[in-house]
C-alpha cells in the first residue's frame, strides 16, 4: 500500500516519526493539501467514521495528517471540505516516547502501522514499526484491539469494539 504524510510543519524534526519514515523511503511526504492523493484514505482524528477492513477495497493508499494534536482544529475546515475518504483510528494506546500510555494520541508511525494492520497489511505494518526501538511494543500492547478491529465487518462494528475496549481500560485504571 502507498503511504503519504501531509507535513503541517509543526513537528520537532528530531522526534518526527513521519520525517524518519520519509528518509527511510517508506512514505512520501506532501506539504500542500491539494497534493494529497484523491483516492486515498485520509486518517484524521476528526473523521465521522472509523477505519475498518472494508475500506481496503476502495483504495491502495493511506495518508496520515502529520501535525500537532493540539493544533488539528486549525485545519478542521480545510480537512472537512476535502473530497477524500476520511477515517479515524479507533481506540489504541500510544507507546512513542512523547505520548507513552496515552490513548488516541498516536505518532504518525503508530497511525500508519495501526491503519495498515486494520486493513490487513500486517507485514507492512511491522516494517513501519521496525524503524523504531519502541515499535514492537506498540503491536504487543495493542495486539488484542488491533486483531479485533481487523476482523470487524464495518465501521459501526469497530466503534462498538472501541467502546468495549475503552470500558475495559477505565475499569483497569480504577483498580
LUMMAR-986109 format. One line per 2 residues: number of its first residue (from 1); their letters; for each residue x, y, z of N, C-alpha, C, O. Coordinates in steps of 0.001 Angstrom, whole numbers. Atoms other than C-alpha are relative to their C-alpha. Layout:
REM residues N
NUM> A> X,Y,Z,X,Y,Z,X,Y,Z,X,Y,Z ~ ...
END
This chain:
REM residues 175
1> XX> 855,-1177,0,0,0,0,900,1239,0,1918,1275,691 ~ -730,-1262,44,1248,3503,-817,-322,813,1253,-1471,861,1695
3> XX> 179,-781,-1223,1771,5734,2225,455,1436,-214,1519,1690,-777 ~ -293,-1425,109,1690,9532,2364,-218,652,1363,-1048,207,2156
5> XX> 204,-796,-1210,2017,12026,5187,-84,1462,-414,806,1980,-1089 ~ 70,-1441,186,789,15586,4996,810,618,1121,506,413,2296
7> XX> -887,-618,-978,3513,17577,6744,-453,1430,259,-263,2312,-578 ~ 481,-1332,-372,1981,20561,8536,1131,881,537,906,2045,870
9> XX> -1154,-777,-428,5474,21668,9585,-5,363,1469,572,1382,1848 ~ 117,-323,-1415,4718,21551,13307,844,-896,897,925,-661,2102
11> XX> -738,976,-812,6916,18675,14455,1440,431,261,2040,1183,-508 ~ -1433,-92,-253,10310,18702,16063,645,-1016,-945,411,-2216,-802
13> XX> -572,927,993,12338,17217,13161,760,-1179,614,849,-2242,0 ~ -754,1091,-642,14394,15125,15608,-921,-1080,558,-507,-2229,709
15> XX> 941,952,-591,11278,13456,17065,-1077,-457,-981,-1846,-1366,-667 ~ 1083,244,945,9050,13364,13968,128,-1374,-657,1083,-1639,-1387
17> XX> -46,1355,557,8262,9778,13021,-259,17,-1508,290,-813,-2233 ~ 268,-80,1445,6909,10804,9588,1262,386,-757,1531,-155,-1830
19> XX> -1248,-399,665,10190,12515,8711,981,-1175,-58,1664,-1369,-1064 ~ -887,1166,-22,12123,9399,9749,-444,-1020,-1049,394,-1596,-1744
21> XX> 513,949,986,9869,7203,7595,218,503,-1426,457,-289,-2337 ~ -272,-586,1317,10276,9613,4661,1470,-213,-372,1786,-614,-1492
23> XX> -1446,195,260,14083,9479,4983,308,-1462,-318,1214,-1754,-1099 ~ -214,1429,235,13855,5675,5033,-641,-464,-1311,-473,-1617,-1710
25> XX> 623,349,1268,11863,5750,1790,-1278,-822,142,-1738,-1421,-830 ~ 1208,810,-226,8803,4084,3353,-1300,767,-251,-2348,165,-483
27> XX> 1177,-835,259,6401,7004,2892,419,1188,-864,1605,1480,-1016 ~ -220,-1215,779,6036,10084,687,-584,1170,781,-1728,1115,1233
29> XX> 454,-1189,-713,5780,13486,2336,-629,985,-986,-116,1194,-2085 ~ 722,-987,796,3315,16056,965,-175,1226,881,-544,1093,2048
31> XX> 152,-1181,-847,3245,19659,2159,-1012,1017,-544,-1066,2155,-77 ~ 1091,-820,521,348,21082,111,-1254,-867,23,-1255,-1971,-523
33> XX> 1213,806,-168,-3180,19896,927,-535,-567,-1316,-943,-1727,-1370 ~ 577,484,1260,-4292,19648,-2699,844,-1089,-664,402,-1713,-1629
35> XX> -847,1068,546,-1394,17263,-3399,-215,-1345,703,424,-2340,361 ~ 366,1276,-620,-2871,14622,-1102,-753,-796,-1063,-1720,-290,-1632
37> XX> 658,774,1058,-3863,11830,-3500,-1513,-64,188,-2011,-167,1310 ~ 1456,-19,-61,-7550,11848,-4365,-566,-1316,517,-1462,-1318,1361
39> XX> 548,1315,-367,-8159,8123,-3972,779,-608,1163,1311,-1713,1053 ~ -731,460,-1176,-6585,7780,-523,-943,-45,1195,-2002,582,1184
41> XX> 705,-85,-1280,-7850,7091,2959,768,1017,822,1939,809,1142 ~ -606,-1059,-795,-7126,10256,4916,-284,-296,1464,-1426,-201,1913
43> XX> 142,361,-1411,-6514,9240,8533,137,1262,842,1220,1832,978 ~ 34,-1203,-830,-7555,12127,10769,-895,-269,1218,-1875,-1006,1110
45> XX> 779,281,-1213,-8904,12160,14345,-1398,622,9,-2210,289,872 ~ 1301,-674,9,-11894,14345,13406,-956,-588,-1038,-1983,19,-1342
47> XX> 863,639,1001,-13395,11961,10828,-1275,-530,651,-1296,-828,1845 ~ 1284,488,-495,-17004,10832,11184,-67,-1516,104,-862,-2046,879
49> XX> 41,1456,11,-16292,7157,10511,1336,-573,455,2390,34,263 ~ -1219,707,-417,-13804,4697,11987,528,-835,-1168,-241,-1335,-1988
51> XX> -639,847,993,-11343,2877,9769,-407,-1445,250,-437,-1892,1397 ~ 386,1409,-136,-12451,-708,9092,511,-778,-1215,814,-181,-2248
53> XX> -545,820,1086,-11298,-3622,6906,-624,241,-1384,117,237,-2366 ~ 544,-232,1342,-13768,-2942,4047,575,1229,-713,487,1327,-1937
55> XX> -599,-1182,625,-12009,406,3460,1134,-370,-956,1431,383,-1883 ~ -1135,397,843,-9112,-1506,1877,-434,-305,-1435,389,-276,-2351
57> XX> 492,352,1337,-11303,-2452,-1092,-79,1210,-929,-109,1050,-2149 ~ 229,-1186,819,-11645,1137,-2283,1234,873,-215,1135,1956,-791
59> XX> -1197,-835,152,-8050,2378,-2190,1258,-844,64,1243,-1994,501 ~ -1298,651,-150,-4404,1490,-2426,978,935,703,2193,752,622
61> XX> -889,-907,-726,-3083,4351,-297,-638,522,1278,-1859,586,1420 ~ 381,-583,-1284,-3216,5826,3193,782,1300,144,1978,1353,-141
63> XX> -667,-1267,-294,-2452,9437,4075,-265,344,1454,-1415,387,1892 ~ 104,-427,-1396,-1758,10453,7667,252,1500,44,1156,2008,-620
65> XX> -148,-1442,-170,-2156,14089,8660,965,229,1144,608,42,2307 ~ -1066,-134,-983,1097,14857,10469,58,1430,532,668,2312,-72
67> XX> -32,-1316,-642,534,17811,12795,-141,-191,1497,-385,-1301,1971 ~ 153,50,-1447,394,18642,16470,-1457,-278,345,-2368,323,-226
69> XX> 1361,306,-441,-2630,17149,18188,-686,1239,565,-1907,1375,475 ~ 572,-1208,-605,-3113,20483,19929,-464,995,-1054,-1212,1922,-743
71> XX> 332,-968,1042,-3471,22263,16579,-808,-582,-1149,-979,83,-2171 ~ 788,620,1075,-5566,19849,14493,-1227,834,-329,-1658,863,-1482
73> XX> 1203,-802,251,-8572,22167,14908,277,1150,-973,-643,1634,-1632 ~ -359,-1052,961,-6671,24811,12879,-267,-436,-1436,-458,405,-2315
75> XX> 154,543,1350,-7106,22529,9850,-1390,-589,-232,-1683,-1065,-1329 ~ 1278,716,70,-10624,21250,10558,-834,390,-1218,-1311,-489,-1936
77> XX> 832,-418,1136,-12476,23353,7955,563,-507,-1318,-172,-1060,-2137 ~ -631,438,1255,-9996,22591,5173,-99,-1512,-160,-374,-2005,-1254
79> XX> 60,1459,72,-9933,18884,6028,-1411,-490,-307,-1587,-1412,-1104 ~ 1370,468,199,-13698,18521,6134,-518,349,-1402,-1423,-317,-1905
81> XX> 397,-355,1371,-14051,20257,2729,643,-920,-1037,143,-1051,-2154 ~ -717,854,966,-11586,17850,1099,-858,-1190,-407,-1493,-1838,425
83> XX> 748,1141,519,-13194,15253,-1117,905,-1232,3,1362,-1707,-1037 ~ -791,1214,-213,-11263,12319,300,-767,-870,993,-1590,-371,1761
85> XX> 611,900,-975,-12367,9257,2247,717,229,1324,1896,-98,1454 ~ -600,-325,-1294,-11751,10370,5847,-387,-1063,1016,-1551,-1450,1121
87> XX> 251,1008,-1020,-11391,7834,8628,818,324,1247,1935,836,1169 ~ -697,-144,-1277,-10462,7990,12295,458,-1381,446,-191,-2388,162
89> XX> -449,1262,-586,-8447,5317,14019,-759,-245,1290,-1087,703,2004 ~ 688,301,-1260,-10174,3526,16876,952,101,1188,2139,389,1037
91> XX> -730,-38,-1273,-9033,3428,20490,1232,-902,-35,1127,-2118,-194 ~ -1285,690,-117,-5363,2451,20720,864,802,957,625,1991,1167
93> XX> -878,-651,-974,-2620,3262,23230,1351,302,-646,1970,-577,-1247 ~ -1301,-409,542,479,5205,22170,1129,-598,835,1002,-749,2050
95> XX> -1204,443,-719,3901,3830,23068,1211,854,-372,2305,634,148 ~ -1120,-868,372,6048,6513,21437,460,772,1229,-340,1015,2133
97> XX> -547,-651,-1200,8327,8326,23919,-693,1307,400,-682,1671,1576 ~ 636,-1281,-302,6405,11614,23675,-1361,-191,679,-1707,560,1591
99> XX> 1368,179,-514,2913,10256,24433,-248,-1396,570,-1365,-1906,489 ~ 115,1370,-485,3568,6877,26054,-1198,-166,943,-1377,600,1889
101> XX> 1122,336,-871,439,5357,27582,-1269,801,-229,-2291,530,401 ~ 1181,-835,245,-1962,7973,26219,-858,-629,-1101,-350,-979,-2166
103> XX> 879,534,1050,-4989,6671,24330,-228,1031,-1102,-283,2234,-843 ~ 327,-790,1185,-5675,8008,20821,1133,886,-516,1151,1179,-1711
105> XX> -1010,-978,431,-2599,10309,20695,1217,-735,-569,2269,-829,64 ~ -1029,802,640,-540,8256,18266,943,869,-824,564,1930,-1321
107> XX> -934,-624,934,2552,9282,16378,-431,-383,-1412,-1273,-1264,-1589 ~ 329,348,1385,2359,9199,12589,383,-1445,-302,-356,-2148,-992
109> XX> -417,1389,233,4298,5919,12559,-1006,-977,610,-1358,-1979,-12 ~ 1004,858,-641,1833,4372,15011,-1305,28,-787,-1962,-1002,-935
111> XX> 1230,-118,785,-1080,5688,12934,102,-819,-1288,-833,-1536,-1646 ~ -190,810,1213,346,4167,9740,-73,-1481,338,-776,-2241,-328
113> XX> -49,1418,-365,1048,858,11476,-1382,-517,376,-1762,-1615,-31 ~ 1345,412,-407,-2433,701,13026,-917,-107,-1219,-1643,-1090,-1369
115> XX> 852,15,1195,-4165,1584,9752,343,-1196,-891,-548,-1897,-1371 ~ -418,1140,810,-2127,-975,7836,-465,-1317,606,-959,-2192,-105
117> XX> 403,1233,-680,-2836,-3664,10428,-1507,-230,-162,-1935,-1332,-505 ~ 1458,111,101,-6595,-2974,10411,-418,-368,-1424,-1389,-1099,-1623
119> XX> 331,269,1401,-6607,-3102,6601,604,-1313,-506,487,-1639,-1687 ~ -515,1320,366,-4839,-6491,6632,1425,-30,-515,1897,-1075,-962
121> XX> -1378,-97,485,-1342,-5297,5685,965,-162,1187,1681,777,1536 ~ -759,231,-1236,400,-6861,8715,1508,114,-199,2195,690,645
123> XX> -1453,-82,229,3886,-7198,7195,449,1447,-197,1487,1851,326 ~ -355,-1404,213,3922,-3576,6040,-111,774,1314,678,1685,1564
125> XX> 150,-614,-1313,2698,-2543,9497,1255,-233,840,1786,692,1455 ~ -1211,338,-761,5626,-4357,11112,1236,684,-581,2136,1078,161
127> XX> -1126,-675,647,8033,-2859,8577,97,1459,442,1189,1964,702 ~ 32,-1400,-453,6955,668,9554,518,89,1432,1373,920,1738
129> XX> -381,-51,-1415,7338,-46,13272,1422,-473,234,2024,-131,1252 ~ -1365,488,-132,10672,-1785,12721,1049,1103,-5,2198,861,364
131> XX> -923,-1146,29,12275,1641,12284,141,682,1363,924,1620,1512 ~ 7,-649,-1303,11647,2497,15948,252,-1016,1108,-260,-2135,1064
133> XX> -321,889,-1133,13008,985,19176,-1265,-481,703,-1318,-1612,1187 ~ 1237,289,-714,9507,1057,20647,-1063,-643,-894,-2165,-927,-426
135> XX> 984,483,967,7770,-300,17522,-675,-1303,378,-1900,-1406,302 ~ 595,1289,-369,7273,-3890,18673,-911,129,1213,-1893,-603,1335
137> XX> 825,-224,-1188,5857,-2616,21965,-1386,509,-391,-2376,167,255 ~ 1305,-494,454,3091,-799,20069,-896,-1169,-405,-2065,-1229,-25
139> XX> 795,1161,411,1963,-4055,18477,-336,-899,1183,-1451,-1412,1270 ~ 243,853,-1156,2323,-6002,21718,-1108,565,882,-2032,-153,1263
141> XX> 966,-640,-891,345,-3522,23812,-1412,61,-610,-2410,-70,100 ~ 1280,-189,672,-2411,-3074,21218,-477,-1230,-781,-1456,-1158,-1524
143> XX> 271,1183,817,-2464,-6607,19790,-1465,-440,27,-2067,-651,-1026 ~ 1377,480,-112,-5874,-7666,21112,-960,936,-739,-1848,480,-1459
145> XX> 881,-970,649,-7531,-4461,19908,197,-14,-1514,-777,-33,-2265 ~ -266,-2,1437,-5815,-4462,16507,-564,-1245,-684,-1141,-1158,-1767
147> XX> 548,1230,570,-6757,-8087,15887,-1525,75,-96,-2105,-324,-1106 ~ 1463,-133,9,-10385,-7373,16818,-446,971,-1097,-1337,655,-1885
149> XX> 372,-997,1005,-10583,-4230,14669,208,-551,-1410,-586,-269,-2307 ~ -315,517,1340,-9005,-6076,11719,-983,-1076,-461,-954,-1495,-1618
151> XX> 1012,1007,352,-11868,-8603,11813,-1409,594,-55,-2375,-124,-310 ~ 1319,-653,-11,-14712,-6068,12004,-611,10,-1402,102,87,-2403
153> XX> 668,12,1303,-17312,-6148,9247,-212,1409,-564,-369,1576,-1773 ~ 182,-1374,465,-17710,-2350,9093,378,985,1116,767,594,2216
155> XX> -369,-1070,-925,-17090,979,10809,-812,-37,1291,-267,185,2372 ~ 836,4,-1210,-20018,662,13208,425,-1117,952,356,-946,2169
157> XX> -477,1085,-855,-18682,-2662,14486,1316,396,684,1544,39,1840 ~ -1243,-492,-599,-15260,-1039,15059,-323,924,1165,319,851,2213
159> XX> 394,-940,-1059,-16963,1690,17110,-530,-757,1224,-232,-380,2357 ~ 499,805,-1116,-18766,-923,19234,1154,-663,748,1182,-675,1979
161> XX> -1172,626,-628,-15493,-2762,19859,801,1035,784,1254,778,1899 ~ -748,-1079,-644,-13779,523,20682,-622,342,1346,89,501,2338
163> XX> 685,-328,-1261,-16403,1306,23327,281,-1069,1044,522,-751,2208 ~ -272,1100,-933,-15878,-2124,24899,1436,102,528,1666,-43,1729
165> XX> -1396,-115,-441,-12087,-1659,24981,206,1216,904,981,1158,1858 ~ -121,-1193,-841,-12441,1831,26430,-581,-262,1392,-25,186,2395
167> XX> 594,349,-1298,-14727,496,29176,949,-879,806,1093,-687,2014 ~ -980,864,-663,-12160,-2195,30000,1152,843,532,1609,641,1657
169> XX> -1089,-887,-401,-9449,488,30115,-352,841,1214,486,1049,2092 ~ 454,-814,-1130,-11496,2633,32513,-39,-843,1279,364,-389,2350
171> XX> 70,891,-1177,-12094,-322,34836,1396,-318,503,1624,-373,1711 ~ -1376,338,-381,-8395,-1187,34812,656,1171,739,1432,963,1672
173> XX> -580,-1180,-652,-7475,2390,35784,-517,170,1421,199,671,2289 ~ 610,-163,-1331,-9838,2309,38777,587,-962,1005,555,-693,2206
175> X> -546,995,-952,-8169,-763,40274,1445,233,305,2040,-514,1081
END
